[in-house]
């Protein structure tokens, strides 16, 4: 593997303070001095818990039993014709970690009373897997009630039919009752983000068929990489043909990369390790982009390696945590500095920006967690107080701009701060969990003994 980029003192200085032209955003960034004494961790953990309760109360009041709350109109919302209880299932393990016993018991009772997968409706395999299937598995591990495991396996038996394609790579959609599939044109994230959940289910049930299906899909997808070891954004799961040759670390590819590494760690799978090593080398060689404003990861053609876009955004921010997990702390720290810079540019991170011009391309903020995730990972590995400061500043802005009288709302545009009528379940499962765990000193969760799925559901490594 090539040696990782060595950053000079001058470049490291630029990574933290090279945003002076951005006014107030930079002033906050410059204040990061790494002194953890400037952040009261207990106070911050309690603040995050209080905001969880505020948002949860809004969900209970206006959307109890539905998938999600629309916070501005105060109306409930279901993804499909019948609720899959996405918010209660997704939020359950966060409640456990926050010691919100009454709320967890209420959610648990609702899940066992109402959650039923024997419904004639097509669902998106990826989203239901990471949120509902993944949430039920972590609920079982943290709570111990085998009814969670039974629900998880019932759902998995229905979702696994999506893998019945000529290549073994899953279709995007599957009918929970009939097993009918659709959506052959897919992407690496929706093809390769199943190992963690399916492997955990295989571990708890003793049935290897789940992990084998996910691993077969991962192998088929990995075989479609270019000679440069870059992955395509678009794949036809029936023919194995590339439909979009652009490569990057953002949405449509992100969690495929994440699970290749996490699967290798969680299951000690050397086959996955052998895939991850050349994949990481290629990502760092062809996608990493050092600019005067920091380290970023752009887009490139998978065959030539030529840069196709200087786009980076909220979803890309996950990669600082992945780099930390793979023990490249120097590069992880540099990227997390860029992540924070992106957040403070407009006080909230945009969905997509151009890191060459430092201008927003797509200004929505969907209450995403990845920047908090990166700060949490880096703090766990370094104990550097600057990550607590990052987390505090980002959380303060989250509260300032996204809080409503009853819950939290996404933003239509981070430049105007206009709110959007959306509060996805991952706000409870990921954003508030990572923000809380960054400051939590209870020891209830040992970071070094768990692997988080891409929805922040933790699974034990034992």
C-alpha positions in Angstrom: 0.0 0.0 0.0 1.3 3.5 -0.8 2.3 5.6 2.1 -0.4 7.9 3.2 0.0 11.6 2.5 2.3 13.4 4.9 0.9 16.8 5.7 3.3 19.6 6.5 2.6 22.0 9.4 1.6 24.7 7.0 -1.0 22.4 5.4 -2.4 21.3 8.7 -2.7 25.0 9.6 -4.7 25.6 6.4 -7.0 22.7 7.2 -8.1 24.4 10.4 -7.9 28.1 9.6 -7.8 28.4 5.8 -11.4 29.7 5.7 -10.8 33.3 6.9 -12.7 34.7 3.9 -15.8 33.1 5.3 -16.2 35.4 8.2 -18.0 34.1 11.3 -17.8 30.5 10.1 -14.0 30.6 10.3 -14.0 32.3 13.7 -15.7 29.2 15.2 -13.3 26.9 13.4 -10.2 28.8 14.6 -11.4 28.5 18.2 -10.8 24.8 18.2 -7.8 24.5 20.5 -8.1 20.8 21.5 -8.7 21.7 25.2 -11.4 19.3 26.3 -11.9 21.3 29.5 -13.8 23.9 27.4 -16.6 21.4 26.9 -18.6 20.1 29.7 -19.3 16.6 28.5 -22.0 15.7 31.0 -23.9 18.9 30.3 -23.7 18.3 26.6 -24.8 14.7 26.9 -27.8 15.8 28.9 -28.6 18.5 26.3 -28.6 16.0 23.5 -30.8 13.7 25.5 -33.2 16.5 26.2 -33.5 17.3 22.5 -34.1 13.7 21.7 -37.0 13.8 24.2 -38.3 17.0 22.6 -38.3 15.4 19.1 -39.7 12.1 20.4 -42.6 13.9 22.2 -43.5 15.5 18.9 -43.5 12.1 17.2 -45.6 10.5 20.0 -48.1 13.4 19.9 -48.7 13.6 16.2 -47.4 10.4 14.5 -47.5 7.5 17.1 -47.6 4.2 15.2 -46.6 5.8 11.9 -43.2 5.7 10.2 -42.4 9.3 10.8 -43.6 12.8 11.7 -43.8 15.7 9.3 -42.8 18.3 11.8 -44.1 21.5 10.2 -47.6 20.3 9.2 -47.7 18.1 12.3 -49.0 15.2 10.3 -47.9 11.5 10.3 -46.2 9.9 7.4 -45.9 6.3 6.2 -43.4 5.2 3.5 -45.8 2.5 2.2 -49.5 1.6 2.6 -48.8 0.1 6.1 -46.4 1.4 8.7 -43.2 -0.4 9.4 -42.7 1.6 12.6 -39.5 3.1 11.2 -39.1 5.7 13.8 -39.8 3.5 16.9 -37.6 0.7 15.6 -34.8 3.0 14.5 -34.9 5.0 17.7 -35.1 2.1 20.2 -31.4 1.4 20.7 -30.7 5.1 21.1 -33.2 5.1 24.0 -31.5 2.2 25.6 -28.1 3.9 25.4 -29.6 7.1 26.8 -31.3 5.2 29.7 -34.7 6.4 28.5 -36.4 3.3 30.0 -40.0 4.5 29.9 -39.8 5.6 26.3 -38.0 2.3 25.3 -40.7 0.2 27.0 -43.4 2.1 25.2 -41.7 1.7 21.9 -41.1 -2.0 22.6 -44.8 -2.6 23.4 -45.8 -0.8 20.2 -43.4 -2.9 18.1 -44.5 -6.2 19.4 -48.2 -5.3 19.1 -48.2 -3.7 15.7 -45.2 -4.6 13.6 -46.2 -7.1 10.9 -44.3 -7.9 7.6 -46.9 -10.1 6.0 -48.2 -7.3 3.8 -48.6 -7.2 0.0 -46.4 -4.1 -0.7 -43.1 -3.4 -2.4 -40.4 -1.9 -0.2 -36.9 -0.6 -0.9 -34.6 -3.4 0.2 -31.7 -1.1 1.2 -33.6 1.3 3.4 -35.8 -1.3 5.1 -32.7 -3.4 5.8 -30.6 -0.7 7.4 -33.4 0.9 9.4 -35.9 -1.8 10.4 -33.9 -5.1 10.0 -30.8 -3.4 11.4 -32.8 -1.8 14.2 -34.4 -5.0 15.3 -31.1 -6.8 15.5 -29.5 -4.2 17.7 -32.7 -4.1 19.8 -32.2 -7.8 20.4 -28.5 -7.4 21.3 -29.1 -4.5 23.7 -32.5 -5.7 25.2 -32.2 -9.4 25.0 -35.9 -10.1 24.1 -35.9 -12.9 21.5 -39.0 -11.5 20.0 -36.8 -8.8 18.4 -34.7 -11.6 16.8 -37.8 -13.4 15.6 -39.1 -10.2 13.9 -35.7 -9.6 12.4 -35.5 -13.1 10.9 -39.1 -12.9 9.6 -38.2 -9.7 7.8 -34.9 -11.2 6.5 -36.7 -14.2 5.0 -38.8 -11.8 3.0 -36.0 -9.4 2.0 -33.5 -12.1 1.0 -35.7 -12.9 -2.0 -34.4 -9.7 -3.5 -31.0 -11.5 -4.0 -32.6 -13.9 -6.5 -31.1 -12.4 -9.6 -28.9 -13.9 -12.3 -25.8 -12.4 -10.7 -26.7 -12.8 -7.0 -26.8 -9.0 -6.6 -30.1 -7.9 -5.1 -32.9 -6.0 -6.8 -33.8 -2.6 -5.4 -37.3 -3.5 -4.5 -39.0 -6.6 -3.1 -42.6 -7.4 -2.2 -42.8 -8.5 1.5 -45.6 -10.9 0.9 -45.1 -12.3 -2.6 -41.3 -12.0 -3.0 -41.7 -10.3 -6.4 -38.7 -8.1 -7.3 -38.1 -5.0 -9.4 -35.4 -2.4 -9.9 -32.6 -4.0 -11.8 -30.6 -0.8 -12.3 -29.0 -0.3 -9.0 -25.9 1.0 -7.3 -23.1 -0.3 -5.0 -24.7 1.0 -1.8 -28.0 -0.8 -2.5 -26.1 -4.0 -3.6 -23.3 -4.2 -1.0 -24.8 -2.9 2.3 -26.1 -6.1 3.8 -23.1 -8.0 5.2 -23.2 -6.5 8.7 -26.9 -7.2 9.3 -27.1 -10.5 7.5 -23.9 -11.7 9.2 -25.2 -10.7 12.6 -28.4 -12.6 11.9 -26.4 -15.7 10.8 -24.4 -15.5 14.1 -27.5 -15.4 16.3 -29.6 -18.0 14.4 -26.8 -20.3 13.4 -28.1 -20.2 9.8 -25.3 -19.3 7.4 -27.6 -18.7 4.4 -28.0 -15.0 5.3 -24.3 -14.1 5.4 -23.7 -16.2 2.3 -26.2 -14.3 0.3 -24.8 -10.9 1.3 -21.2 -12.1 0.7 -22.1 -13.5 -2.8 -23.5 -10.1 -3.7 -20.4 -8.3 -2.4 -18.2 -10.6 -4.5 -20.2 -10.1 -7.6 -20.1 -6.4 -7.2 -16.3 -6.3 -6.4 -15.7 -8.4 -9.6 -17.1 -5.5 -11.6 -14.4 -3.0 -10.5 -12.3 -1.3 -13.1 -8.6 -2.2 -13.7 -7.9 0.8 -11.4 -9.9 -0.9 -8.6 -12.6 1.8 -8.8 -16.3 1.1 -8.4 -19.0 2.3 -10.7 -22.0 4.3 -9.5 -24.5 2.4 -11.6 -24.9 -1.4 -12.0 -27.4 -3.7 -13.7 -27.9 -6.6 -11.3 -29.3 -8.9 -14.0 -26.6 -8.4 -16.5 -23.7 -7.2 -14.4 -23.2 -4.3 -16.8 -22.0 -0.9 -15.7 -24.6 1.7 -16.3 -22.7 4.7 -14.9 -18.9 4.6 -14.7 -18.5 7.5 -12.3 -16.7 6.6 -9.1 -16.7 8.5 -5.8 -17.4 7.9 -2.0 -20.8 9.7 -1.9 -24.3 8.4 -1.9 -24.9 5.3 -4.1 -21.4 4.0 -3.2 -20.6 5.1 0.3 -21.9 2.3 2.5 -20.6 -0.4 0.1 -17.1 0.8 1.0 -18.1 1.1 4.7 -19.4 -2.5 4.8 -16.4 -4.0 3.0 -14.3 -2.8 5.9 -16.8 -3.3 8.7 -17.6 -6.8 7.5 -13.9 -7.7 7.6 -13.6 -6.5 11.2 -16.9 -7.8 12.6 -16.6 -11.3 11.1 -12.8 -11.5 10.8 -13.3 -12.2 7.2 -10.0 -12.3 5.3 -11.7 -12.4 2.0 -13.2 -9.0 2.7 -9.9 -7.7 4.0 -8.3 -8.7 0.6 -11.0 -6.6 -1.2 -10.6 -3.6 1.1 -6.9 -3.1 0.8 -6.8 -2.4 -3.0 -10.1 -0.6 -2.8 -8.8 1.9 -0.2 -5.6 2.3 -2.2 -7.6 3.2 -5.3 -9.9 5.6 -3.4 -7.0 7.4 -1.9 -5.1 7.5 -5.2 -7.8 8.6 -7.6 -10.5 10.3 -5.5 -8.6 12.1 -2.7 -8.0 15.7 -3.6 -5.7 18.0 -1.6 -6.6 21.7 -2.1 -5.6 24.9 -0.3 -8.9 24.5 1.6 -8.2 21.0 2.9 -8.4 17.3 2.0 -11.5 16.3 0.1 -12.7 13.3 -2.0 -14.0 14.0 -5.5 -15.4 12.1 -8.4 -13.5 10.3 -11.1 -14.1 8.1 -14.2 -13.6 4.5 -13.0 -11.6 3.5 -16.1 -9.3 6.5 -16.6 -9.1 7.9 -13.0 -9.6 11.4 -14.4 -11.5 13.8 -12.2 -15.1 14.3 -13.3 -16.4 16.5 -10.5 -15.2 18.4 -7.4 -18.3 17.5 -5.4 -18.4 16.7 -1.7 -21.2 16.8 0.8 -23.0 15.6 3.9 -23.0 11.9 2.9 -19.2 11.9 2.0 -18.5 13.0 5.6 -18.8 9.4 6.8 -15.4 8.6 5.3 -13.4 10.3 8.1 -14.8 7.7 10.5 -14.0 4.9 8.0 -10.5 6.1 7.7 -10.1 6.2 11.5 -11.5 2.6 11.7 -8.9 1.5 9.1 -6.2 3.2 11.3 -5.3 6.0 9.0 -5.7 8.6 11.7 -3.7 11.3 10.0 -5.8 11.3 6.9 -9.0 10.9 9.0 -8.2 14.0 11.0 -7.5 16.0 7.9 -10.8 14.9 6.4 -12.7 15.6 9.5 -11.3 19.1 9.6 -12.7 19.5 6.0 -16.0 18.1 7.2 -16.2 20.7 9.9 -15.2 23.4 7.6 -18.1 22.4 5.3 -20.5 22.5 8.2 -19.4 26.0 9.4 -19.4 27.6 5.9 -23.1 28.1 6.3 -23.5 27.1 9.9 -25.1 23.8 8.7 -23.6 21.4 6.1 -25.2 21.3 2.7 -26.1 18.1 0.8 -23.5 18.8 -1.9 -20.9 21.5 -2.4 -18.0 22.2 -4.8 -14.8 22.0 -2.7 -12.8 23.9 -5.4 -15.1 27.0 -5.3 -16.4 26.4 -1.8 -19.9 27.1 -3.1 -23.0 25.2 -2.3 -24.4 23.1 -5.2 -27.4 21.5 -3.4 -28.3 23.3 -0.2 -30.7 20.9 1.6 -29.8 19.6 5.0 -31.8 16.4 5.8 -30.7 16.2 9.5 -27.9 14.0 8.5 -25.5 12.4 11.0 -22.2 11.8 9.2 -20.3 14.9 10.5 -21.2 14.0 14.1 -20.2 10.4 13.3 -16.7 11.5 12.2 -16.2 13.7 15.3 -17.2 10.7 17.5 -14.9 8.3 15.8 -11.9 10.7 15.9 -12.5 11.5 19.6 -12.6 7.8 20.4 -9.3 7.2 18.8 -7.4 10.4 19.8 -9.1 11.8 22.9 -8.5 15.2 21.3 -10.8 17.8 22.7 -11.1 19.6 19.4 -13.6 16.9 18.4 -15.8 17.7 21.4 -15.7 21.4 20.4 -16.7 20.4 16.8 -19.6 18.4 18.2 -20.7 21.2 20.5 -20.6 23.8 17.8 -22.4 21.7 15.3 -25.0 20.7 17.8 -25.6 24.3 18.8 -26.3 25.2 15.2 -28.5 22.1 14.7 -30.7 23.3 17.6 -30.6 26.9 16.5 -31.7 26.3 12.9 -33.6 23.0 12.9 -35.6 22.9 16.2 -39.3 23.6 16.0 -41.9 24.0 18.7 -42.7 20.3 18.5 -39.7 18.4 17.0 -36.9 19.0 14.5 -37.1 19.8 10.8 -34.8 19.4 7.8 -33.7 22.5 5.9 -34.6 23.3 2.3 -31.5 25.4 2.0 -28.7 25.9 4.5 -28.1 29.4 3.0 -31.6 30.6 3.8 -32.3 28.3 6.8 -35.8 27.7 5.4 -37.3 24.6 7.1 -38.6 21.5 5.3 -41.5 19.3 6.5 -39.3 16.2 7.1 -37.8 14.4 10.1 -36.4 11.1 9.0 -36.1 8.2 11.5 -32.3 8.4 11.1 -32.4 11.7 13.1 -33.1 9.5 16.2 -31.1 6.5 15.1 -27.9 8.3 14.0 -27.7 12.0 14.4 -28.7 12.3 18.0 -27.1 8.9 18.9 -23.6 10.0 17.6 -24.0 13.4 19.1 -24.8 11.8 22.5 -22.1 9.2 22.4 -19.5 11.8 21.6 -20.1 13.3 25.0 -21.3 10.3 27.0 -19.0 9.0 29.7 -21.4 6.3 31.1 -19.5 3.4 29.6 -22.8 1.8 28.6 -21.3 1.3 25.1 -17.7 0.3 24.5 -16.8 1.8 21.1 -13.9 -0.7 20.7 -16.2 -3.7 21.1 -18.9 -2.9 18.6 -19.4 -2.2 14.9 -22.1 0.2 13.8 -24.2 -0.5 10.8 -24.7 2.4 8.4 -27.8 3.5 10.4 -25.7 3.6 13.6 -27.1 0.4 15.0 -24.3 -1.2 17.1 -23.5 -4.9 17.0 -21.1 -6.7 19.3 -17.8 -8.0 17.9 -17.7 -11.0 20.2 
